[in-house]
Each structure stands twice: as C-alpha cells, then as structure tokens.
C-alpha cells in the first residue's frame, strides 16, 4: 500500500528569510525550515509532515489507528462540540472583537425545543445572515464570558497584544529526515502561544490531567523543536487556558520542563516506530496474532489474591 510522503514542505511556503521581521531569530535556522503565512486550515491539515496531533494518535492509540486515520485515511476526523467551540474562541483571539460581527444567533423561536440549532434556525440564517456563522445564543453567551475572562487576565492580554502573527505554518525536517510541522495559534517575537479550553473548573489544581490525556506536554516539546528549526531560542510554550465552566477561570501557564522532556521522549519513540513501520508497511500492534496473557494492573491482582 503506498505511503510515500516525499512531498514539498508546503506548496505556498516562503523561505524563513522573507519573514525576518515576524519573529526573533537569535540562532541559525535549519536550512529545511519554511514558514507559511495565510495558509488555510484545510491546506495545512491536508499537507504532508507529521504534526503533534498525528504523533499523539500514534503514541496514545497505537500504530493501527494511526495508519487508518493518517495514512490510509479510512477513519474520518473526529468532530465534537468542544472542538467547534474551541475553533470559535481561536477565531476571536485572531481577529479580536470583530469576531462578534462574523457570527449570528437565531431568535429563540427559531431554535428547537431544547434550544439547539435545527432546520428552522439554519433557514433563518440563510435568509437573514448568509455571510455569518450561525451559533446558538447559549454558545454566544458562553464565548462572551470566556472572552471577558481572557480580557481580565493581564498576562493573557499582554501576549495577545504582542502578537506578531497568528496561525503560521512551520515545517522542517528532523535530523533523522522526518518531515514535521506545527502551527502555533499566536507568535510574539520570541514566544509561541497556544489557546486551550477545558472543562476543568479549577485550572491550577486539575488542568494537569488534560495535559497528560491530550499530550500537551508532547505538543510543547514538538513546538520547541519547531522554534529551534526556524532559528529561535526554544522556550516553553505559553498556554492561555480558559475554563468552559462557570465562573470561566483563565490562566496562563507553562509546563514543568521535566514533563516536557517526557513528551519529547514520547514524540521521538513514535517517530522511530513510524519510520520502521513505513519501511515494513506493517501497522498491526505488537504481539498481534499471538496468544498473550491479559495484562492486569498489579494492584488489581493483589486485591483478588
């Protein structure tokens, strides 16, 4: 089955030299590194090169899922209300309060009995606001509260106001020849910033669980590699974290670098495994086809003896 990913770094890429004023470059850049400004999300996500999200799928879901989702492309991308909501908040961070003129909420009488968007609401939007994104009044109120929380956080606003660029597509080759890519939400002259939403109400007490569950420590490591590739000093990713639950806490956090080091090991292990499997064209999990004893946690075995 074909799996040749030898493609150009990006059809619309420009050399890093043409972006000299966009970001601070104290170090020599990787000669393979490119940066694309203004690339669409669809173009970026369909392009060659392993992203953190793809590598985390390999690490957390295994090689078979990774192959079906990202090489054979027989598994469709996951969609969820949380992902959609996060995309809306990202759009606000990119364009500011202009965002609120890009969306519209339908009158309550056009919604379903449970207050959701249905056929009537979509028809109303098509007739009355065809150029705007339709969202529910409930979601609009939530975004307004989250935006207010961000605006009330001085460190978050300092980063947003210092933005030199948004959604830059960075591509580079590793020393092992892996084609890699990342797309920071926001870049200042010397820092990269990522916006996260979370259901955790007390971010400083429990957001670490989401970091481990979704591989944000691996993202930090991957993005620091991208920073080095384009000639920047690798610095911890700044996460602007906003709770989707009232009272909508907002914090700006960096991750412990011990945790980021573990994320770097996870990324390196996945890349090494992918290289071998690409050569062998074999994507089944280890011990597939064998009889194996079911792994059971030691504390469960102890409890039942």
N, C-alpha and C positions, 0 to 999 in steps of 0.2 A: 504494500500500500504506500502511495507516495507520501513523503513527509519532508520534502526539500524546502527549507526555509531560507535558502540563499537568495535574498532579495535586497534591493537598495534599502538603505536605512530609512528613508522616507521619500516619497515622490516629491513632496513640497519642501523638503528640508533646505535650510540655508546653513552655510558654514558658521561656526561659532564666532568667527572674526567679524561677521556682519552684525552681530548682536553685542558688540563690545561694550556698549553703554547700558545694556539691560541689566547685567549682573556683575558683581565684583569678581575679578579673576586674579587672585594672588599667585596661583600656581600654574605650571604648564598644563595645557589641556591634552587629553587623549586625542590623538590625531583622527580617530574614528568617530569622535563625538559630533553630533549635529543637534541643532535646535530648530524647532518649527514653531512660529508664532501664528496664531489664527487658524490652526488646523481644526477641523470639525471633530466632534467626539466620535462620530461614526468612522471617519477616516483613521483616527488614532487607534480605536479599539479593533479595527479590522486589519491593521498593519502587522507586519512581521516583527518579531522580537518578543522576548518573554517579559511580561510585566510582573509586578509583585503579586497581583491577584491570581494570575495563572500559576505562578510558582507556589503560592499558598494553597491552591487547589491540589497541586501535586503532593505537597507536604501533609495536608490535613485529610484529603480524600483518597489519595492513592493514585498510582500510575494509570490504572484502567479508566477512572473517571477523567483524569487529566487528558488522556488520549481522546476519549469520546467527545469531551467538551471543547478542547482547544486545537486538536489536530484533525480528527475525523469530522468534527463539528456536527455530530448527530444528536447532541444534547443542547437544547436551546438555552440561551442566557436566562438566568433567574430574574424574575421581576417581583417586586413587593411594594407595598405601600410605603415602607420605611425607605427603600431606595428612591422612590419617586419623591418623597418629601425631602430627602437629603439633597436631591438634584435641584429642587426649587430653592432651598436655602443657599446652595452653592451659587445659584444664579444671582441671588441678592448680593452675595459677597463680591461677585464680579462686577455688577453694574450699579450697585447701591440702590437707593430708593426708587430709581427708575423702574426697578423690578415690579413695583406695585401698579405701574401703568401697563405692564405686559400681561397681567393676569386679570381674571374676572370671576366673580362668584355669582351663580344664578340666584334669582329670588327664591325664597323658601318654598313658595307654592309650586316651583318647577322641580323640586327635589323629590326623591322617593319618601315613603312614609317614615323611613329610618334616617332621613336627612342626607342621603347619598346622591351622587350624580347618576342619573339614569337617562333614558331616551329623551324625555321631555326637556331636561336641562341641556343636553347636548344640542337639541334642535334650537332651543332658545339662544344658546351661544352662537350657533351657526348663523342665526338670523340677526343677532344684535351685536355680537363682538367677534366676528370671524377671524380677526388677526390676533386675538388674545388667547392665552392658555386658560382653560376652564378648570377651576378648583372649587371645592366646596367652601361655604362660608366658615365652617368649622376649621378647615385646614388653614384658611386665610388668617383667622384669628390666632391660631397657633403660631404661624410664621411671624405674625406681628409681635407676639410676645417673645419669641425667640430672638428676633432682631433687636427688640428693646433690651433683652438681656445682654446681647453682644455689645450694643452701644454703651451700656452701663459698665462695661469691663474695660478699664483703661488700657491694659496690655493688649487686649484683642484689637481695640481700635487703633493703637499705635502701629500694629502690624498691618492692618488693613489700609491705613492711611499712608504707610510707607511702601505700598505695593509698587514695584517697577513693572510687573507683568502678571497676567493671570493665564493659567492653563497652557503653559509652554510644554511642548512635547520634546522630551530629551531622549536621544538614542545614542547608544555606544556599544562597543564590543569589549568584552572582558578579556583578561589575559589568556583565558582558555579558548577564546574565539566565540563565546556565546553572544548573540545579538540580544541586547537588553533595552528596555525603555521604561520611562516613568513620566508622570505628568503632574507636577505639583500644582495645587489649587492656586497658590499665590507665591510670588517670589519678591523678596526685597533685594537690595543689592548684595546682602551677604547671608540671608536666611531663606529657607523654604518653609512654607506653612501649609498645613492640611486641616480642613474643617471636618469635624465629626459630630454626628448627632448620636445620642444614646438614650436608652430608656432608664438608665441609672439616675436616680434622683439625687444621690449624694456622690458627686463625681469623684471627689478626692478619696472617698472611702471605698468605692467599688468599681470605678472605671477600669481598674487593672484587669478585671475579669474579661472585659471586652477586648482589651489589648491582647490577651492570650488567645481568646476564642477566635478573633478575626485576624490575628497576625500583624497587629500594628507595629510590634517590635521588629518583625521582618520587613515591613514597609519602611521603617526608619533606617534600617541597615541598607536596604536597596536604594533608597533615595540618597543616602550619604555617598554610596558608590557613584550615583549619577552626578552628585556635586563634584566629586573628585574628577570624574571623567571630563567635565566641562571646565576644569581648571579652578574650581572654587575650593576653599578650605571646607572639609567635611564637618558640618556642625549638626547638632541634634535637631531633628525636625520639630517645629513648633506645632502642637496640636491645639486648635481652638475647639473646645468640646462644649456642646450645648445639649442640655437635657430636654427631651421632648415631653417630659412630665412636669407638671406644675410643682414648684414655682419657676421652673426653667432655669436652673443654675447654668452659669457659663464660667469656664475656667480655661486658662492657657497653661498647658503642661508640656514638659519634656519627659522622656522616659529614662529610667536608670540605664546607664550605658552597659551595665552587666546584662540587662535584659536584651538590649540591642545586640550585644555580642552573641547571645544565644540565637537571636533572629538571623544574624549573619551566618551562623553555622547551619541553620535550617535551610537558608537560601542556597548556600554552597553545596550542601548534601543533595538537594533537589536537582540543582543544575548538573551535578556529576551523574546522578541517576538518569536524568533525561538524555544526556549525551550518550550513555551506554545503550539505552533503550532505542534511541533514534537509529543507532548503528545496527542493532539487532532486529529492529521493528517488532519488538515484543513488549507488550504492555500489561500482561496479566500480573496480579500480585504475587509476591514471594510465596513459595510453597503451594502454588496453585497446582491442582492435580494430585496432591499427596494426601495421605491420611495424617491429620495432625491432632494433637491433644488440645482441647479448647483452653485458651488462656483464661485464667480466673485470678482476680486480684488476691494477693496473699491474705489480706485482712478478711476476705470473704471465706477463704478456705479455713482460716483459723477459727472463725465463728462457727463453722459447721463440723468441727472435729471434736 
